[in-house]
Amino acid sequence: MVQLRLKEAGAGELLRLAREARKLCAGRALLLVNDRPDVARLAEADGVHLGQEDLPWPAARAILGPHALIGVSTHSDAEIDAAQGADYIGFGPIFATSSKPGRPLPPPHGIEGLRRAVRRSRIPLVAIGGITIERVPEVAGAGARCVGAIAQLCGAPDPEAATREMAKAFAR
């Protein structure tokens, strides 16, 4: 799955890039647009990933329809509870991360916090924040259904190969 995340892009530029990303992902990966269900719909993306400041997930569902994937970033029990009904939640940070400079983040939840969040959620949980290939076995063992790994994958010399290795590690 690829998440198009361009916080500074204007709507027109984001739509243009989302349409290009859709072509690149076709038949290879699902495409989610970050924050913008309107752009996701116009670009014919597979869904949207929402932050806490974005439209609530039921509003995104109204825009995108019943078959789109909708994910919600969460950091607390209350946010996990409010996201139930979406297709998945992103929960974190699990470990310290440098992928979101200038944004205040809660302290890392650690593996025990991840286990608690997995038990609390009725929908699949994606672990985010400081996930490396070395940490994948304990994250998977704590019950995460998958991981988001910006720095590990996007910073790799070969992001595609790094993604394949991460998927293999998670499958083990």
PEBELUR-V121584 format. One line per field, one symbol per residue. phi: phi as a letter, one per 20 degrees, with the letter a starting at -180 (. if undefined). psi: psi as a letter, one per 20 degrees, with the letter a starting at -180 (. if undefined). burial: + if it has 16 or more other C-alpha atoms within 10 Angstrom, else -. A space follows every 10 residues. Layout:
# PEBELUR-V121584
phi: ???
psi: ???
burial: ???
This chain:
# PEBELUR-V121584
phi: .ddeccgeff fffffgffff ffffegmdbf ddefmcfffg ffelffrbdd efeegfgfff fffenfdfec dcfccbgfff ffefofebce crffcgcdfc fndfdffgem ffffgfffff eedgddecnm fdffeggfff feofeacdbf ffefefgcgf ffffffffff ff
psi: ppooonhiqr gggggghhhg hgghipihqq pppphnhggg ghikriaqpp rhiaqqhhgh hhghriiqpp qppqirgghg ghiphahrqp paqgrqqjim qippqrqqhr hhhggggghh qirqpppqok prhhigghgg hijqhaqpmg ghghiqhnhg ghgggggggh h.
burial: --++------ ---++-+++- ++-------- ++++++++++ +-++++++++ +-----+--+ +--+---+++ +++++----+ --++-+++++ +++++++--- -------++- +-+++-++-- ++++++++++ +++--+--++ -+++++++++ +++------- -++--+---+ --
